[in-house]
Amino acid sequence: MTYCVGLLLDEGLVMLADTRTNAGMDNISVFAKLQVFHTPGERMISIMTAGNLAISQAVVNLIQDGLADPETGAIQTIHNVPTMFKAAALIGEAVRWVHKNHADAMRKQDVGFDVSILLGGQIAGRTLRLFNIYAAGNFIEATRDTPFLQIGEHKYGKPILDRAVNSSTTLTDGVKLALISMDSTLRSNLSVGLPLDLLVYKRDELVAPVQRRICENDDYFLMIRERWSSALREAHRNIPAPDWALD
Amino acid sequence: MTYCVGLLLDEGLVMLADTRTNAGMDNISVFAKLQVFHTPGERMISIMTAGNLAISQAVVNLIQDGLADPETGAIQTIHNVPTMFKAAALIGEAVRWVHKNHADAMRKQDVGFDVSILLGGQIAGRTLRLFNIYAAGNFIEATRDTPFLQIGEHKYGKPILDRAVNSSTTLTDGVKLALISMDSTLRSNLSVGLPLDLLVYKRDELVAPVQRRICENDDYFLMIRERWSSALREAHRNIPAPDWALD
């Protein structure tokens, strides 16, 4: 399993992914699920993948090697697509290519075609955007009403995002909230695991984003886990007892 | 969908269920999912059901009408089973009876055989116990290590329970935590809905449990929702910014 969350904020973009992959409970590995395609001053594109690792890796390869544009025949890659919308469409095409070439053989081995991809980024002169591309190759986009998207094991970490994230959330608070959301998921689902890959990108800067790998002993993450747990315990203790009798 | 949670605490039992059932998004109703079978001084048994409503209602009828004990042939009902273990086994038998009589016809209509049941309670002279009975009719029991069980849409409301509930949690805190867990679920899944049915039973008392239906305008629940939301917002704001630069 996997948990990835992207926040599209007025100040910029926060992307956070775990790195655990498992083929059964007895075969657990670390694979980066967050990839960055950055040309200074021109584009900063990041993707995070959930689902079958073979599909994800094939898609990541295809969008770098390039696929023919269905209309013009020109080879499009994640490095040369002119817009983020075209980038989402390119990833969708890559997912469909993998489906066409592998889904039948996978089905014969009882392996479902399971993949979903978060795509966030900006191309010079254009808007910062965040998309979720599905296994069918179609996609949705984050908006001001719903400024975050999640893939993989999303339920444990959703309540805090539902309550606290909106477009005007600062990048710093976005980082905290993404880490809190991830912490809730890590505690409840063993198949989501450290280390984490974090990316923070300031809107319109097109410089290299801040990237950080957060391991078991990361002081900041340890502090968030500890503070958040104590805050929750204190919060429920501070709620008065019911005014109706319990006995 | 449904969310039900049961807490088995040193002080007693907390059971909380929502009441929303839906056959599609356009056919939503209120049905009680929490049932109590109480003989003063002799037994206090409560069950909560999730899954297909026709199966749940059939099971609730069968355990009251009675099924023949597979070993002795004697008719057993929820009112006369001698132990909570036998009560769990009786519910399991009822689930299997419904499966035998309805599952094939349901499958022909593409309806899955989906049911799970939380059973909590105590019979005079015996221990307070809490069970989760599956669609196969088998079951597990809550222990001191894991003193809560959930059925239905359980993920949104699990992080707070994982962090805050243990056997020594008081009944009052148990009520608060169950309501907080339910609130997280209500916010994230439309198919879980108010009103709520709450039951609180003090271990070894065998008197009628406290029961309360919590509706939209319940002052205590409104206060918990408000306080909990503010506490979460304050908690993440109080966490310091990362010590690594975001720019």
Interface residues (C-beta under 8 A of the other chain):
Chain A: K155 Y156 G157 K158 P159 I160 D162 R163 A164 L171 T172 D173 V175 K176 L177 I180 S184 R187 S188 V200 K202 V210 R212 D219 Y220 M223 I224 R227 W228 S229 A231 L232 R233 E234 A235 H236 R237 N238 I239 P240 A241 P242 D243 W244 A245 L246 D247
Chain B: K155 Y156 G157 K158 P159 I160 D162 R163 A164 L171 T172 D173 V175 K176 L177 I180 S184 R187 S188 V200 K202 V210 R212 D219 Y220 M223 I224 R227 W228 S229 A231 L232 R233 E234 A235 H236 R237 N238 I239 P240 A241 P242 D243 W244 A245 L246 D247
